[in-house]
Amino acid sequence: MVSAMTVTPDLTSSLPEMERAAADHEAKARALRQIIAGIRALNGYAEGITEPRFVEQNGTIFVAQAHDPNGPRGRAAVLRVMRERPGYTWRVIELKREILGRGWAPSPKAVEANLKRIRQAGEVISPRYGYYKLAPADPEPEAAGRTNVQRQDGDAQ
């Protein structure tokens, strides 16, 4: 037989504190569930993220993974990332983060150098300063003319 609980003024006055404690425990439980889901999502790749390498360039910090011996390098790395999202206009910083995060480049400067080379080769275009996208397969005269974008300091890229 279940006995009825008597609601006393003491119990009533402690209800708000008990509600706050319950909400705190629920928030912690949600956070733990997110951590568990993240670990499960790693699918065995946890050791690859345990010791990231931090690379700084002009005040921006990049998280660079260890060298991936099976990954592409240089021009091939930049083009592979860009081809994953054809038609997308990439910011230089996005490409640096993506390529360094995969362990496909030693430094942010290496990504910049490769971008410059493939832009000069006509494989990518720069619709405006600091942005790149894959060149169309059959470049239109207007698109081809946009490969030399004026930098903010007035020099052509």
LINBELCOR-V137056 format. One record per run of one state. SS is the DSSP state (helix for helix, strand for strand, loop for the rest). FROM is the first residue (numbers start at 1). LEN is the number of residues. If there is no record, write none. Layout:
# LINBELCOR-V137056
ss=SS from=FROM len=LEN
ss=SS from=FROM len=LEN
This chain:
# LINBELCOR-V137056
ss=loop from=1 len=8
ss=helix from=9 len=34
ss=loop from=43 len=3
ss=helix from=46 len=3
ss=loop from=49 len=4
ss=strand from=53 len=5
ss=loop from=58 len=2
ss=strand from=60 len=5
ss=loop from=65 len=9
ss=helix from=74 len=10
ss=loop from=84 len=6
ss=strand from=90 len=2
ss=helix from=92 len=10
ss=loop from=102 len=6
ss=helix from=108 len=13
ss=loop from=121 len=3
ss=strand from=124 len=2
ss=loop from=126 len=5
ss=strand from=131 len=4
ss=loop from=135 len=6
ss=helix from=141 len=7
ss=loop from=148 len=2
ss=strand from=150 len=1
ss=loop from=151 len=5
ss=strand from=156 len=1
ss=loop from=157 len=1
